[in-house]
Amino acid sequence: MIIKTSKDEFSNYVSDAANFRGDCDLLVIPENKSELIDFIKKSNNEKNHVTIRGGGTGLTGAGVPSRGTVVSTEKLIKIIDIDENEKTVTLEPGVVLNDLQDVLKKRGFFYPPDPTETSCFIGGTIVNNSSGAKSFKYGPTRNFVEELEVILPTGEVLNLKRGSVFAENYQVRFFTYNGREIRLDLPKYNMPNTKNAAGYYTKPDMDLIDLFIGSEGTLGIVSQAKLKINR
Ligand SMILES: Cc1cc2nc3c(=O)[nH]c(=O)nc-3n(C[C@H](O)[C@H](O)[C@H](O)COP(=O)(O)OP(=O)(O)OC[C@H]3O[C@@H](n4cnc5c(N)ncnc54)[C@H](O)[C@@H]3O)c2cc1C
């Protein structure tokens, strides 16, 4: 794990593309998933404030730290599998959108969600439910997320597969990878019918995976995803 303690070394990590500027004490760059999990567990035990960082192309200040540690996903860049029959890609969150498109193009595929800034990371696009010009035809990122692995703020891992855990009205019950049961009351407000990326996605009887898509890193860290791709 790469750890930077000098503010000069991480000045690029305390602002975003809209020039919102914050501050932190430490930059941590895990080189694999277990380092990330260990660091999150330690931070939780020590009540250390953590801000997760993708490509830093956000425009809302959401990825700008106010204190504590910035954890960058920039070394988690494995494309684990491209299944041409199933038309899916499984990958780590630090894969740059542009790099993914290049790899897919060589195989005759593309990933439809196309935010204009292609240096963003796939993890960032998922938690922002990003969309672009192609979304007029294909819809936003949400429509392409089949599975997510999420590291919760406790360091526990959650595996979510679309179609496998649904809320009952506004209540949902699910289990972490290690079997801890979690019960949640989902927020009750009406989502606008127009395109919207603000606030948590919430609907009666919704699929739990949709709560994490668009959650802007507030519910956990996306550490792996399986996404649909098109020819
Ligand atoms: C010129 C320009 C054009 C843009 N055009 C579009 C557009 O057309 N459509 C659009 O939707 N957006 C657009 N954006 C906004 C931005 O590029 C997207 O929202 C992008 O998805 C952010 O990804 P990122 O990796 O840069 O995230 P960051 O900016 O690093 O982070 C954004 C948020 O995601 C969280 N986060 C990042 N990675 C993870 C992870 N693995 N797990 C949990 N939380 C995480 C951060 O904590 C933060 O809250 C544009 C930005 C710019 C600068």
The ligand as a MOL file (V3000), in Angstrom:
LIG
                    3D

  0  0  0     0  0            999 V3000
M  V30 BEGIN CTAB
M  V30 COUNTS 53 58 0 0 0
M  V30 BEGIN ATOM
M  V30 1 C -15.5450 18.0540 -18.4440 0
M  V30 2 C -16.4450 17.1530 -17.6320 0
M  V30 3 C -17.5400 16.5750 -18.2440 0
M  V30 4 C -18.3830 15.7300 -17.5070 0
M  V30 5 N -19.4500 15.1580 -18.1370 0
M  V30 6 C -20.2740 14.3360 -17.4600 0
M  V30 7 C -21.3880 13.7300 -18.1270 0
M  V30 8 O -21.6000 13.9020 -19.3220 0
M  V30 9 N -22.1920 12.9250 -17.3960 0
M  V30 10 C -21.9610 12.6820 -16.0670 0
M  V30 11 O -22.7100 11.9140 -15.4650 0
M  V30 12 N -20.9130 13.2360 -15.4170 0
M  V30 13 C -20.0690 14.0550 -16.0770 0
M  V30 14 N -18.9970 14.6270 -15.4240 0
M  V30 15 C -18.8110 14.3790 -13.9970 0
M  V30 16 C -17.8610 13.2010 -13.6730 0
M  V30 17 O -16.9420 12.9710 -14.7100 0
M  V30 18 C -18.6440 11.9200 -13.4390 0
M  V30 19 O -19.5730 12.0830 -12.3940 0
M  V30 20 C -17.7360 10.7300 -13.0980 0
M  V30 21 O -18.5280 9.5670 -13.0440 0
M  V30 22 C -16.9830 10.8620 -11.7960 0
M  V30 23 O -16.0810 9.7710 -11.7130 0
M  V30 24 P -14.6630 9.8960 -10.9850 0
M  V30 25 O -14.0090 8.5640 -11.0440 0
M  V30 26 O -13.8800 11.0210 -11.5300 0
M  V30 27 O -15.1370 10.1920 -9.4980 0
M  V30 28 P -14.5140 11.1990 -8.3980 0
M  V30 29 O -14.6560 12.6090 -8.8650 0
M  V30 30 O -13.1760 10.7500 -7.9840 0
M  V30 31 O -15.5230 10.9310 -7.2110 0
M  V30 32 C -16.8740 11.2980 -7.3280 0
M  V30 33 C -17.6510 10.6760 -6.1730 0
M  V30 34 O -17.6140 9.2490 -6.2710 0
M  V30 35 C -17.0590 8.6690 -5.0850 0
M  V30 36 N -16.3110 7.4740 -5.5190 0
M  V30 37 C -15.3750 7.3730 -6.4890 0
M  V30 38 N -14.9910 6.0930 -6.6420 0
M  V30 39 C -15.7020 5.3590 -5.7590 0
M  V30 40 C -15.7770 3.9620 -5.4430 0
M  V30 41 N -15.0220 3.0360 -6.0480 0
M  V30 42 N -16.6470 3.5610 -4.4830 0
M  V30 43 C -17.4230 4.4630 -3.8380 0
M  V30 44 N -17.3910 5.7890 -4.0870 0
M  V30 45 C -16.5410 6.2330 -5.0370 0
M  V30 46 C -16.2310 9.7780 -4.4590 0
M  V30 47 O -16.1150 9.6090 -3.0720 0
M  V30 48 C -17.0680 11.0020 -4.8030 0
M  V30 49 O -18.1370 11.1220 -3.8990 0
M  V30 50 C -18.1250 15.4720 -16.1340 0
M  V30 51 C -17.0030 16.0470 -15.5410 0
M  V30 52 C -16.1740 16.8770 -16.2720 0
M  V30 53 C -14.9690 17.4710 -15.6070 0
M  V30 END ATOM
M  V30 BEGIN BOND
M  V30 1 1 1 2
M  V30 2 1 2 3
M  V30 3 2 2 52
M  V30 4 2 3 4
M  V30 5 1 4 5
M  V30 6 1 4 50
M  V30 7 2 5 6
M  V30 8 1 6 7
M  V30 9 1 6 13
M  V30 10 2 7 8
M  V30 11 1 7 9
M  V30 12 1 9 10
M  V30 13 2 10 11
M  V30 14 1 10 12
M  V30 15 2 12 13
M  V30 16 1 13 14
M  V30 17 1 14 15
M  V30 18 1 14 50
M  V30 19 1 15 16
M  V30 20 1 16 17
M  V30 21 1 16 18
M  V30 22 1 18 19
M  V30 23 1 18 20
M  V30 24 1 20 21
M  V30 25 1 20 22
M  V30 26 1 22 23
M  V30 27 1 23 24
M  V30 28 2 24 25
M  V30 29 1 24 26
M  V30 30 1 24 27
M  V30 31 1 27 28
M  V30 32 2 28 29
M  V30 33 1 28 30
M  V30 34 1 28 31
M  V30 35 1 31 32
M  V30 36 1 32 33
M  V30 37 1 33 34
M  V30 38 1 33 48
M  V30 39 1 34 35
M  V30 40 1 35 36
M  V30 41 1 35 46
M  V30 42 1 36 37
M  V30 43 1 36 45
M  V30 44 2 37 38
M  V30 45 1 38 39
M  V30 46 1 39 40
M  V30 47 2 39 45
M  V30 48 1 40 41
M  V30 49 2 40 42
M  V30 50 1 42 43
M  V30 51 2 43 44
M  V30 52 1 44 45
M  V30 53 1 46 47
M  V30 54 1 46 48
M  V30 55 1 48 49
M  V30 56 2 50 51
M  V30 57 1 51 52
M  V30 58 1 52 53
M  V30 END BOND
M  V30 END CTAB
M  END
